[in-house]
């Protein structure tokens, strides 16, 4: 077996996977994450779920290359349909997708499989993080940890959740209950960049004589929230 080098984003995700976990990686992207964890003996077993034949073939190739037959299973399935009871999965990673898609994957499984829960969810939405947090607290999960990572111009939030009850306000849903209180440099950089983008939108609306429009007021309200968090 050869070392599997991860991007900073996936390295941050890997750091939240519990020792000796039984892991499901949904939308696994060549199975780099589970392969890395198995080679490093951090987890006992993993399955990589893919919804299309091409990505599944990439997973199968990685299994052979790393000699992980029997430890890493490739399964063609829609979302969490990949997880069977016999797998004894206790940790689920869904990373590198839009937040609305992650929410829909979780919700479909919740509805289909009798509101089943997993001990740990590690979610990394590329967008719409608030929608993911809202789904979690509405379905008997609580956010236990968060991290934000920058790769080039892109910012990625990682949300770790476990079963439990939690209430989150508007600011916690959008900015993260842990992230906004830690307010580190990467967090600030993300929201300063978003503030610049919103300012451009507001300027264009004014130039189009829409400075009194509902759209302008909505963007202005969003700008005010970001400024409040960055104080």
WOPE-V485144 format. One record per residue. RES is the residue in one letter. PSI is psi in whole degrees, -180 to 180 (none if undefined). OMEGA is omega in degrees with one decimal (999 if undefined). D_FIRST is the distance of its C-alpha to the first C-alpha in whole Angstrom. Layout:
res = [RES,RES]
psi = [PSI,PSI]
omega = [OMEGA,OMEGA]
d_first = [D_FIRST,D_FIRST]
This chain:
res = [X,X,X,X,X,X,X,X,X,X,X,X,X,X,X,X,X,X,X,X,X,X,X,X,X,X,X,X,X,X,X,X,X,X,X,X,X,X,X,X,X,X,X,X,X,X,X,X,X,X,X,X,X,X,X,X,X,X,X,X,X,X,X,X,X,X,X,X,X,X,X,X,X,X,X,X,X,X,X,X,X,X,X,X,X,X,X,X,X,X,X,X,X,X,X,X,X,X,X,X,X,X,X,X,X,X,X,X,X,X,X,X,X,X,X,X,X,X,X,X,X,X,X,X,X,X,X,X,X,X,X,X,X,X,X,X,X,X,X,X,X,X,X,X,X,X,X,X,X,X,X,X,X,X,X,X,X,X,X,X,X,X,X,X,X,X,X,X,X,X,X,X,X,X,X,X,X,X,X,X,X,X,X,X,X,X,X,X,X,X,X,X,X,X,X,X,X,X,X,X,X,X,X,X,X,X,X,X,X,X,X,X,X,X,X,X,X,X,X,X,X,X,X,X,X,X,X,X,X,X,X]
psi = [142,150,139,113,131,155,162,-36,-51,-30,-41,-40,-46,-35,-18,-6,125,151,139,27,155,109,137,124,110,121,64,-16,72,4,29,-41,-56,-34,-44,-44,-36,-43,-37,3,33,-29,163,-32,149,149,144,117,130,146,-9,154,-40,-55,-34,-40,-36,-40,-46,-37,-41,-38,-46,-45,-37,1,50,23,133,-21,-34,119,132,131,129,115,162,110,-132,3,-20,-23,117,154,-38,-17,-22,37,131,-10,130,131,129,108,149,22,167,149,-35,-36,-43,-46,-44,-36,-46,-43,-39,-43,-40,-44,-38,-32,38,40,38,148,161,153,-37,130,130,108,136,84,142,-23,172,48,-34,-37,-36,-47,-39,-42,-43,-51,-21,-3,38,37,156,144,124,-23,156,154,148,135,142,132,106,-125,1,143,136,129,136,129,122,127,150,160,140,178,141,145,134,134,-180,-43,-39,-38,-44,-43,-12,128,-32,-43,-43,-25,-33,-41,52,179,-35,-41,-48,-41,-41,-49,-23,-39,-40,-36,-42,-42,-43,-39,-39,-41,-44,-41,-41,-37,-40,-43,-29,12,40,28,-14,9,163,-40,-44,-45,-35,-44,-37,-39,-39,-41,-43,-39,-44,-44,-37,-43,-34,-2,none]
omega = [-179.6,175.8,178.5,-176.8,-177.1,170.8,176.7,179.2,-178.5,175.5,178.4,176.0,-177.9,-177.5,179.7,180.0,-177.9,175.0,176.2,179.0,165.2,-163.4,166.9,177.0,-173.7,-172.5,-159.1,177.8,179.7,179.4,179.7,-177.5,180.0,177.6,177.8,-176.9,178.4,178.1,178.4,177.9,178.2,-179.1,-177.1,-170.7,177.6,167.7,178.5,-179.3,177.4,-177.0,-177.7,-174.5,-178.4,176.9,177.9,178.2,176.9,177.3,-179.4,177.2,179.1,177.9,-179.6,-178.0,-177.4,179.5,-176.4,178.2,-179.8,177.4,-179.6,-176.4,174.0,-176.3,177.6,-177.1,178.1,176.1,-176.2,168.9,178.4,-173.9,176.9,-177.8,-177.8,178.9,-178.6,-178.9,175.3,-178.4,-179.3,172.4,169.4,-171.6,172.6,177.9,172.6,-177.7,179.7,177.1,176.7,177.4,-177.6,176.6,178.6,-175.4,178.7,179.1,179.0,-178.7,-172.6,-171.0,170.3,177.1,179.5,179.1,175.9,-177.3,-178.5,169.5,175.5,-170.1,178.5,177.2,175.4,-178.8,170.7,179.9,-179.0,179.4,178.0,179.5,-180.0,178.7,-177.5,-175.5,177.0,-177.1,169.3,169.9,172.9,177.8,-176.1,-179.7,177.1,174.8,175.0,-175.4,176.7,171.2,-175.0,179.5,-174.6,178.9,-177.7,177.3,177.3,-176.9,178.9,-176.8,176.2,-179.2,179.9,-177.9,-175.2,171.8,178.1,176.3,-176.1,-178.3,178.4,179.3,-175.9,-171.2,178.8,-177.1,177.9,-175.1,-174.7,177.4,175.7,174.5,179.4,-176.0,179.8,175.2,-179.8,-179.7,179.2,-173.0,171.0,176.6,178.0,177.7,177.1,179.5,-180.0,178.1,176.8,178.8,179.7,178.9,-179.8,177.8,177.0,179.5,178.7,179.2,178.1,-177.9,177.5,-175.4,175.7,180.0,178.7,-177.8,178.1,178.1,178.2,177.8,177.1,177.5,-179.3,178.7,-179.6,179.1,178.6,-178.8,-176.3,-179.6,999]
d_first = [0,4,7,9,12,15,19,21,23,19,19,22,21,18,20,23,20,22,20,19,20,20,19,21,20,23,23,19,19,16,14,13,14,13,9,10,12,10,7,10,11,14,15,16,16,16,18,18,22,23,27,26,25,23,21,20,19,17,15,15,13,10,10,10,7,5,6,8,11,14,13,13,16,18,21,24,27,29,28,28,29,25,26,27,29,27,23,25,24,25,24,24,23,25,24,25,28,32,34,36,33,31,35,35,32,33,36,36,34,36,39,38,36,39,38,35,33,29,29,27,27,26,27,27,30,31,34,37,36,39,39,36,37,40,39,37,40,42,39,39,36,37,35,33,31,31,30,30,28,29,27,30,33,31,31,29,30,28,30,29,31,32,35,38,41,42,44,44,46,46,45,42,41,41,40,38,39,37,36,40,41,38,39,37,37,34,36,39,38,37,41,43,41,42,45,46,45,48,50,50,50,53,55,55,56,59,60,60,63,60,60,62,60,58,55,56,56,53,51,53,53,49,49,51,49,46,49,49,46,45,49]
